[in-house]
Amino acid sequence: MDIISQLQEQVNSIASLTFNTFGTLQRDAPPVRLSPNYPEPPPNPTEDSANFADQPKLMSAALVKAAKQFDALVAALPPSEGGEEAQLRRIAELQAENDAVGQELQKQLEAAEKELKQVQELFSQAADNCLNLKKPD
């Protein structure tokens, strides 16, 4: 797998870990009294309070590990050559090449559409000729 695909996969992994971490914290967080005007919230039934205390630590450790792996992948990227000007020049070259290829494809599309119309006309003529050859009953 190339480095860019690995980076994309790592970003997806970080997003998934973050989503699951926030969801777990939201699900397992103890209720909090918002105001003295509200009644005391009922206690949150937890089967294993030791496991609940360890979960945020384990999840944050997994997030930190994933972030460090992402940083290592970024560090492994090859350095850009020539700076910003060279990159802009290369982008302009690629855009010009893309435009040329696009024009060529457009010409081919127009030629194919013209040929399709010719084939449809010939088919229509052939069908008409076949119908005209039938003898009336």
RANORZI-V16570 format. One record per helix or strand. SS is the DSSP state (2 for helix, 1 for strand). FROM is the first residue (numbers start at 0). LEN is the number of residues. If there is no record, write none. Layout:
[[SS;FROM;LEN] [SS;FROM;LEN]]
This chain:
[[2;2;26] [2;48;28] [2;82;51]]
